[in-house]
């Protein structure tokens, strides 16, 4: 197991975040992920990092806050958290965040409205740093025993953890002789799709099937991105590892119709089933879920600010990736969103549009992805002349 963890850590440090000699590395992690966190730290120092700053998250602290904090402080986050994030950007640092639930059912009995209001440990300044492209960052799955049992409840804890690790190895291409070369090949394919989509300059994207009938308008300079990113200083990195998507920033004022989630969403420490959202004039005007408590969490979450009910991202995923064919719900947005096309309520990525349109992009303190794609959902590009061009059918590229 230790050799497997160290090999994974090297991939995240050397290729995922592409940590540079002399950089400060910020690691966001959680209790239960200590072995991988230590391996990442060692790998980063071998790589030449100047300092590795590790932040461990304990979800029991959030539970206590939602239970007992006064109503008027639930949305308060001390300024130094944001200042620390902005400083990392000014220092041209690197960041690695480990995803995956820590205590999957810890918040099930909490008041949904209060839970939806407390967005910590999300830090809104990360949107500023990401859009400024000053940090080479990577979000990657960090397997843990409790997460494994959520994903594989029919197995005992050791067998569940072993299976989750096997799946992470596979989707991160660690089962290849040369994982980096395998990722370079997949990255090139995704970049090619993104270039073809950008060249078509569609006016809108229509998604239809499985209860979804949604039209998402695009900006004149919306560009599609996939297969990795680059900082303003030219440091290439994989913001997500694994990544199987191509994405863009849409026109937040031109979204119409209804969309149904095709996978459960794990957010705010709760599993949200059956999420359904209706849009009018770009705004989510109706939001339902499998239970009223789940719906209330989402309604409160998107009500954080003016942009919370508008779209900041549209991402398309084909069937050629490694996550979808596993037919596993991971209850982790990183993995689940790279198994199916998805949209995000909240902040947009500024670098996915030209400078002349960036003031029109959605701005918010939140960014909540949820999965809307499947083989039953067709994706159609609509030209400025109204022509309809197949983009994805049966989760296969038609361009």
N, C-alpha and C positions, 0 to 999 in steps of 0.2 A: 504493500500500500504506500509506503513512504516514497519508493522510487516513482510510483505513479503520480503522487502529489507533487513531487519535485519537478517532474517532466511537465506537468500542467502549469506549475508556477512559472517555469522558464518560458513557456509559450506565451503566457499572459504578459510577462514583463518584457520579453525580447521582441515579440511580434504584436501582441494585442495593444498594449499601451506604448510600446516602443520607447521604453525609458532611456533617456540619454545620460551620458556621463555628466556628473555635476548637477543633475536635477534633484529637486525635492519631490518625493513621491508621497501622495496622500492615499492611504488605503482605508476605505470604508467597509467594515465587516461586522460580524455579529457573534455573540456567544454561540458556541457549537461549531465554529469554523476556525478554531485556533491553529490547527495543524497546517492548513492551507495558508493562513495568514502569515505564519512564521516562515513558511517556505517562500512565499512572495517576498518577504522582507529580506531573507538571505539572498535570493536571486537578484533582487534590485541592488543590493550592495555589491554583489559580484559583478553586476553590470556597470557599476561606477556611480550609483546614486550618492548624492551628498548627504541626504537625510531621508529617513522613512518615518512618516508620521501616521500612526495607526489609530483609528477611532472605532471602538467596539460599541455596538448598539445592543442594549438590553430591553426587549419589548415590555418587560414587567414595569419599567419606569413609565412608559407611556400609559399602561393600564392604570397605574396609580394616579397619573395626572388627569386622565379622563374621568376617573371615579370621583376625585376629591377636589380638583382645582376649581376656583370660582369661574362662573360662566364668562365673565368679561376678560379672562386671561387665556382662554383656550387657544386663541389664534396668535398669542404672543411668542416670539422667538427672540432671545437676546441678540443684540446687534453684532456681537463679536463672532457669531457663527457666519453671518454674511460677510463680515470683514475678513475673516480667515479665508473664505472661498475666493473673494476678490483678490486678496494678497497672493494666493497661490497662482492666480492668473498673471498678476504683475511680475511674479518671480519666474514665469514661464515654467511652471511645474508640470508634473504628471499625476494622474489619478487612476486608481483601480478600485472598482466597487464590486463586492460579491453579492449576488442576488440569491433569492430563495428564502421561503418562509422560515422563521426561527421557532415560533410558537403558534402553530396554525389555528388553534381554537381558543387562544387566550382571551380574545376580545368578543367572543360570541354573545356574552350576556350583558355587554355594556350598552348604554343608551346610544342608539344609532345617530341621533342628531349631534350629540357631543363628540362621538367618535369621528364623524365626518368633518367636524370643525378643526380638530387637532391634526394638522398635516405634518408636524414634526415626526421624523427627522428630515423631511424634505426641506431644502434650503432654496428659496426663490432666487438667490444670487447665482446659483449654478446656471440658470438660463442665460444670464449676462455673460458669464465666462465661456459657456459653450458657443454662444453666438459670436463672441469676440475671437473665438478659435485660438485662444492663448494657452490652452492646456491640452496635451495629448492624453486622452483618457480611454478607458475600456471598462465596460460592465460585463461581467462573466458570472456564470453560475458557481455557487459555492456549496457543494453537497453537505448535508448534515443529517443526523439520524432522524430528527423529528420531521424534517421535510421529506425524507425518503419514505417514512411511514405514511405520510399523507398521500404520496403519489402511488405507493404500492402497499395498500392496507392489508392485502392478503398474505403478505410475507412477514416473517419475524424481523426484528429490527436490523440484525446483521445482514440478512439476505436482502432486505429492502435497500439498505445503504450500498451494498455491493452492486445491486442492479442499477441504482441511480448513478453510481460512479461509472458503470459500464456505458450507460446512455450518454453521460456527459463526455466520456472519452470519444464516443462515436460521433456525436454532433459537433464536437470541437476538432474532429479529425485527428485525434491523438492515436487512433488505431492505424494511421498511415505511417510508413517508414519515415517520411518527411512531412510533418504536419504543415510547416510553413509553405512548402511548395504546393501542397494540396489546397491551402487557403489562397495562394496566389492565383491558382487556376480558377477557383470559384469566384474570387474577387474580380477577375477579368471578365468572367461571364456576366456578373451583375452590373459591372460598369458598362458593358456593351448594351445591355437592356436599358439602363438609365439613359444612355446617349440616344438610343432610338426613340424612346419616349419623349425626351426633350426636343429632339428634332421635329417631332410631329406637331408640337405647339398646340395641343388640344385646348379647346375652350373649357371643357368640362369632362369629368369622368362619371359614368353612370354604372351603378352596381345593382343587379337585379337577380333575385332568386332566393328561395328559402325564407320568404317573409320580408326580405329586404328590397326596397325600391327607392334608391337614394341617388341624387345627382349632386356632385361636388364640383363647384366652379373653380377654375384655376385662374391665376393672375397671368397677365401677358408675359411676364418673365419667370414664371414658375419653372424651376429646373428639377430634374429627377436625379437623385443621388443614390449610389449603392456601391458596395464592395470596399468600403473604407473611406477615411477622410484624411485631411491634412491641416496642420496648424498654419497660422500666418507666417511662421518661421520655416515652413516646409517639412515639418516632422510628420511623416505618415503614421497612421494608427488606425486600429479597428475599434470604433466606439462601442460596438457590440461584438462579443465573441461567444457564441456563434452569431453570424448574421446571414440572413437569406432574403433580405428585403431590398426593394428600391422604393424611395420615398420622396415626397415633395411637400411644400407648404402651400396650401390652397388659399383661395379667396374666402376669408371668413364671413363675408356677407352674402355668399351665393351657395348655400347648402339647403336643399329641399328634399323632403320625403321622410321615409321611415327606414330604420336600420335595426336589425336583430343580431345580437352577439351569437357567434357560432361556437364559442368556448366560454367556460366560466372565467370570471376575472377575480384575481386575488389582489385586493387593495385595502388599505387602511386596516390590515390584519383580519379582513373578513372575506369570505368567498361570496361573490355576487353571481347568482345564477339568472339566466333568462333576461339579461339586460336588453331593453328595447327603448330606442330613442327616436322621437319625431322632431324634425327640424322644419322651421319656417323662417324665411328671410335670414338664413344663416345661423339662427339661434335654436338651441335645444329647448323646445317649448313643452315637451312631455317626456318624462323619464319613468319607466316602470322596470321592475325586476321580479325575481322569483318570490320574494316576500316583501311586505311593506317596510320591514326594517332595513333590508338590503337597499330598497329604493330610496329610503330616507338618507342613508349614508351617502349615496351617490348625489342626491339632490343637494345635500348640505355641502358636499365636497366641491361641486361645480359652482356653487353660489359664493365661493371665496372672493371673487372679484368679477368685474364686468366681462372679462374674456373667458371665464370658466365654462360658459355654455356655448362657445363657438369652437370651430375646429382649428387646430394648429398643425395637423399632419394627416396625410393620406399615404399609406404604404401598401404596396402590392407584393405578394409572395406567390411563387409558383410551386409546382409539385416536385421540382428537382432538388430541393434542399434535403437535409438529413433529418429534420425534426418531425415534419408532418407524417412521413411514412411510419414512424414509430407508433402512431395512433395512441399517444399518451397525453393526458392532461397533466401538465407539470405544476399548475397553480403558481406559476412564476411568469410574470409578464415578459421577461427577456426571452424565455424559451417559447412560450405560447404565441407571442406576437411574431416570431420568426418561423412559425408553422402555418400561419394563415394571414391573409391580408387584414389590415387593421386601420383604424382611425384613432386620432387622439384629440380629446377635448383639452383646450388650454393653449399654452404657449407654442408658437411656431419657431422653426429653425430659419433664422434670417439668411443663412448662406444658401438656402434652397430657393431663393428668388433674387432677381436683379436689384441693384441699388435703388432704382427708380420706383420699385414697388414695396420696399421694405417698410415704409410707414403704414402701409395697408395691412401688413401681416398681423395676425392675432397676438395679443400680449396678455399674459396671465401669470400668476404665481404657481399655477398647477400645470401638469402635463400628464393626462391619464389616458393611456392606450387601452383599447379593447378590440378583440378579434371579431371580424365580421366576414371573413372569407372562408370558402370551402369549394369543393368541386361543383357544388350546386349553384354557386353564385357567379354569374357571368359579369365580366368587366368590359365596358364599352367606352371607347374614346369618342367624344363628340367634337367635331371640327367647328370652326367659326362659321362655316356655311351650313351647319346642321347635319353633315354626313356622320353616320354612325360606323365606327371602325372597331371590329373585335380586338380586344387587347388580351384578355384571359378567358379561356373557355375550358372547363374541366381542369382548372388550375394549371393550364398549359399556355405558354405565350403564343399569341397569334400574329404578332408583328413580324 
